[in-house]
Amino acid sequence: QVRLVESGGGLVQPGGSLRLSCVASGFTFSPSNMAWFRQAHGKERELVASIASVGSSTNYADSVKGRFTISRDNAKKTVYLQMNNLKSEDTAVYYCNARRYFWGQGIQVTVSS
């Protein structure tokens, strides 16, 4: 059974930082492309960042470039999203994704003063 379990979300003030974690199980993690998506209220789900299995090359949405960093630890079967200089428009439910097929349950990130 595939499981993707997110943690690290919450409420943060504008300009603050959070680190999301996603622990994977039930599939072979190392060769799997991983990604973070988000969905704000009333909007479509969008890709935030992705990281490849080979070479760990990364890709980011323009709106988060320079502020967010995606990384992975294959030994821990975990993918991370470090979010710095958070803005109110980053408020959304963040979802971990594996192979563009498997989804986590989502975790709320709220940026507000």
Phi, psi and omega in degrees: 000124180283133175225136173232114186244113181271151174208166175102359179283182178149199181258132180217150179281155175306138183090350181277184183228152171217153172236119175269144176235150177221113179264127185254149174205160176090002176205169182280110190287313191305315181274008185263131170291137182237156182205161170242132173242167173215155178221113176277160182301125178080005181239166178283155176292138182228151176286131177261310183200152177221157179220130184281163179282320183261122179079350178054037175293149186238159179216141184227149169294147181303326185291343183242356180303134180086349180243325182252148176225125175261141179210169181217152174233101185294328179294326180264358182053047185228140172241143185240156170225105176274122184242116180245162179047052184294146181239162180301328181287354174277353179298124184183172166270127181258134183239135172275142182223140177238129174061021183056028184224313182266142184234146168278179184278346179094152179218139185278133170239123180237124179249111185201148175266000000 
